[in-house]
């Protein structure tokens, strides 16, 4: 099982609630590129704040 640490700014948290983030990161069809694009597209569309996310495999 892969384990990750997810760090993000409030710009990301303003667009997603905890359940949505967990759903993206625990989806059985985990696809790193799709997750990155989802965060990027949502942040660009909805946020005027800095949006930074870091996903680290441990």
C-alpha positions as CSV (number, residue, x, y, z in Angstrom):
1,X,0.0,0.0,0.0
2,X,1.3,3.4,-0.9
3,X,1.2,6.2,1.7
4,X,1.3,9.9,1.1
5,X,1.6,13.2,2.9
6,X,-0.5,15.9,1.4
7,X,0.5,19.6,2.1
8,X,-1.5,22.5,0.7
9,X,-2.2,26.2,1.2
10,X,-5.5,27.7,2.1
11,X,-6.1,28.5,-1.5
12,X,-6.6,24.8,-2.1
13,X,-8.6,24.3,1.0
14,X,-11.1,27.0,0.0
15,X,-12.0,25.0,-3.0
16,X,-12.2,21.5,-1.5
17,X,-13.5,20.1,1.8
18,X,-11.7,17.3,3.6
19,X,-14.0,14.6,2.2
20,X,-13.4,15.7,-1.4
21,X,-9.6,15.7,-0.9
22,X,-9.7,12.3,0.8
23,X,-11.9,11.0,-2.1
24,X,-9.4,12.2,-4.7
25,X,-6.4,10.8,-2.9
26,X,-7.9,7.4,-1.9
27,X,-9.7,6.6,-5.2
28,X,-8.8,3.0,-6.2
29,X,-7.9,4.3,-9.7
30,X,-5.3,6.8,-8.3
31,X,-3.9,8.7,-11.1
32,X,-1.3,11.4,-10.1
33,X,-1.7,13.4,-13.3
34,X,-5.5,13.5,-13.1
35,X,-5.4,14.6,-9.4
36,X,-2.9,17.4,-10.2
37,X,-5.1,18.6,-13.1
38,X,-8.2,18.5,-10.9
39,X,-6.6,20.7,-8.2
40,X,-5.1,23.0,-10.9
41,X,-8.3,23.4,-12.9
42,X,-10.5,24.0,-9.8
43,X,-8.1,26.5,-8.3
44,X,-7.8,28.4,-11.5
45,X,-11.5,28.6,-11.9
46,X,-12.6,29.3,-8.3
47,X,-9.7,30.8,-6.4
48,X,-8.1,34.2,-6.4
49,X,-5.7,33.1,-3.7
50,X,-2.3,31.3,-4.1
51,X,-3.0,27.6,-4.5
52,X,-0.1,25.2,-3.8
53,X,-0.3,21.5,-3.2
54,X,2.5,19.0,-2.6
55,X,2.0,15.3,-2.5
56,X,4.8,13.2,-1.1
57,X,5.0,9.4,-1.2
58,X,6.4,8.0,2.0
